[in-house]
């Protein structure tokens, strides 16, 4: 397994804030890995996601994806980088309200200037896969939370990006919707080899990942690996780790 | 915590959000205050309005401005209310009653309206001073500008009573909205998406057909006597045209535009472009809430441009026709040789070295019989003119035209030929071929019209039924002892604007009613017309500025509202340039619709006005082009300024 993303010694300092958002963080993400990031509120998870996804700039340190040094990209290059390499799924879905489900999913391929027929074919296939084929003509406001999140996931995956960032994707979902979404992500991860970096609070969601990095006060405090274990047993270990961290608060 | 304190804190914390509301309110109130002060300004009114016409116009325009201010304040209040529903929902969750919330809203409205009024009075006062200074400079009138107060107490009273009435109505409207909404609505309404319009093919086609019918009817008036305006009647067709255009506009916005968007969305090849896929659905989505203001903007633009254009037209036309009505710079009749010599000597003294030509023409008045006598024969009979032709020789005709620097192809005339000078244009040349039997003392001379022309070499005051005959026939008529009128025409390069020549002649012939001068007519006309013109210009510009402001605030608020969407788009890989492109296209649509439709409506209205109500002496339909171009130019300049302002403000918001 080769390295997809190399994070080396990144620090993010916000003006007027005494503590850095990220404090000398280093780790690697392997190609095809499903990586979870956990930690309490304010531990630096979202800052990490923003910095890795070129939405924010690190104060120091290096981030490399293949040959690309992410922190050196200018605004336009960063936009192109996101367009070609990244997919996003957020807790708040972030769908465009005025576009239909079909159009929402089509936007990333439109940006890549794909042929209209190809776009439609891909959208339909993916909608089928995510169980939203009958909702394509509807607007996001007409869908349930779970359906909206599946639309957001389909939108993130349609261009088969090498890397997907998911920020609390199950945060606003009921348990069955959450399970459906996580299975879909897991499937994409296995079948297509998509690398996923997921920030979550939810131990259940985290149990779908291959590895978990725990953050506290802007740096990594521990790491859990699933190895060849069943999801269930990984889940139990995550719960034990959570209890341990609670004691250390 | 006291409610007023919450309201004030809320205002402070969300200043940027409220400042938009505050500035828009103070802007419309500024216009209102400036206009009220202007109409109360007796010093300037005395100078520019002698017959109370400007005051009447001011009052009429003021009604429109008031209606506009009310509309605008309701529009912004509703807009801001919708955006604050979530906040109100939180108050409601915390246990505030609806009456308490209404109080809070009313407090805020009072703060904003008061602030807006104070700002409006100050800026309106400055604007009023500037306007007066502009008018004084343009018209060259002398007034003591320092005696004009900066703030008229009466105008302040008027603006306050107006604002209080508006406030009370706003409170009622907010009360209604609050009463109607449940707690669930309050929490969800803010981001509650509007139900998109489901466009129908039939209403879309109907909209375009109504517009086409309205425009068609307006154009039909150009057919003159055969047009339905003439055969059916002016008022019913005018009503029908207006109805068609208004209904067409409404359906066009509510049905045709969404229908066109739907078609684009279905046509994937055109939809799948980085900006189209964002802009078209967004536009279609918002059309329901924006339709009313778009329709209002179109009608406002059409109305103010049509009024402006027709005012320009009704001044431009007479001004242009001076060239025809007074062909020579100065022209007068002389009764005796002595009067002639006197006048020419005075003129020589007044003009000194300035080059000029004086040409004497003797007109022979002749009666005639014919079965096809032209309208000019009997024209002005009611004003005491004896019916008949004013005959001049071909040589005089050619010489006068040459003095007036007009190049006209004059055919050779035999004794049986003549050229008839028309007062109104006759495109069908119905007089050509007509034979008139000119009666001379002992004989009659038959002459046949071989050409008609609009180029009268002698002013219509002296010669309405001008007939150009051959030199030979003219000589015979002279010898026959018919009535003669001796006319002196003065021409020269700068003579048309020469005041001294006219004043000198007027002093020797104070009672000569036939003394006409291009300078005198033009300057009197300009003096009389300019106050009306300025006022119309002022009102038009205010309305266009108001339009631009509505568009500005509307776009700013919708981009502010869409800000999260632009953030999502950035994450998906839209670059700043692409986001700017989307924002630009979005703004362009909102600017283009009222621009194009408003202009089209007003152009057709001007064509109608010109054909129906103008006394056409020019015979050139191209004369309508100048006022239309002027209207377009003014409209475009204001529009472009606002478009640029809006664009940059929206870029800033979208990419902040």
HADDOCK unambig.tbl for C-alpha pairs under 7 A between the chains (distance, minus, plus):
assign (segid A and resid 76 and name CA) (segid B and resid 575 and name CA) 5.50 0.50 0.50
assign (segid A and resid 79 and name CA) (segid B and resid 570 and name CA) 6.93 0.50 0.50
assign (segid A and resid 79 and name CA) (segid B and resid 573 and name CA) 4.46 0.50 0.50
assign (segid A and resid 79 and name CA) (segid B and resid 574 and name CA) 5.82 0.50 0.50
assign (segid A and resid 79 and name CA) (segid B and resid 575 and name CA) 4.87 0.50 0.50
assign (segid A and resid 80 and name CA) (segid B and resid 573 and name CA) 5.81 0.50 0.50
assign (segid A and resid 82 and name CA) (segid B and resid 571 and name CA) 6.75 0.50 0.50
assign (segid A and resid 82 and name CA) (segid B and resid 572 and name CA) 6.23 0.50 0.50
assign (segid A and resid 82 and name CA) (segid B and resid 573 and name CA) 4.72 0.50 0.50
assign (segid A and resid 83 and name CA) (segid B and resid 572 and name CA) 5.79 0.50 0.50
assign (segid A and resid 83 and name CA) (segid B and resid 573 and name CA) 3.91 0.50 0.50
assign (segid A and resid 94 and name CA) (segid B and resid 568 and name CA) 6.36 0.50 0.50
assign (segid A and resid 96 and name CA) (segid B and resid 565 and name CA) 6.07 0.50 0.50
assign (segid A and resid 98 and name CA) (segid B and resid 281 and name CA) 5.72 0.50 0.50
assign (segid A and resid 98 and name CA) (segid B and resid 282 and name CA) 5.24 0.50 0.50
assign (segid A and resid 98 and name CA) (segid B and resid 285 and name CA) 5.64 0.50 0.50
assign (segid A and resid 99 and name CA) (segid B and resid 281 and name CA) 5.70 0.50 0.50
assign (segid A and resid 108 and name CA) (segid B and resid 572 and name CA) 6.70 0.50 0.50
assign (segid A and resid 110 and name CA) (segid B and resid 272 and name CA) 5.33 0.50 0.50
assign (segid A and resid 110 and name CA) (segid B and resid 273 and name CA) 5.89 0.50 0.50
assign (segid A and resid 110 and name CA) (segid B and resid 274 and name CA) 5.97 0.50 0.50
assign (segid A and resid 111 and name CA) (segid B and resid 274 and name CA) 5.46 0.50 0.50
assign (segid A and resid 116 and name CA) (segid B and resid 268 and name CA) 5.84 0.50 0.50
assign (segid A and resid 116 and name CA) (segid B and resid 269 and name CA) 5.45 0.50 0.50
assign (segid A and resid 116 and name CA) (segid B and resid 272 and name CA) 6.47 0.50 0.50
assign (segid A and resid 141 and name CA) (segid B and resid 193 and name CA) 6.68 0.50 0.50
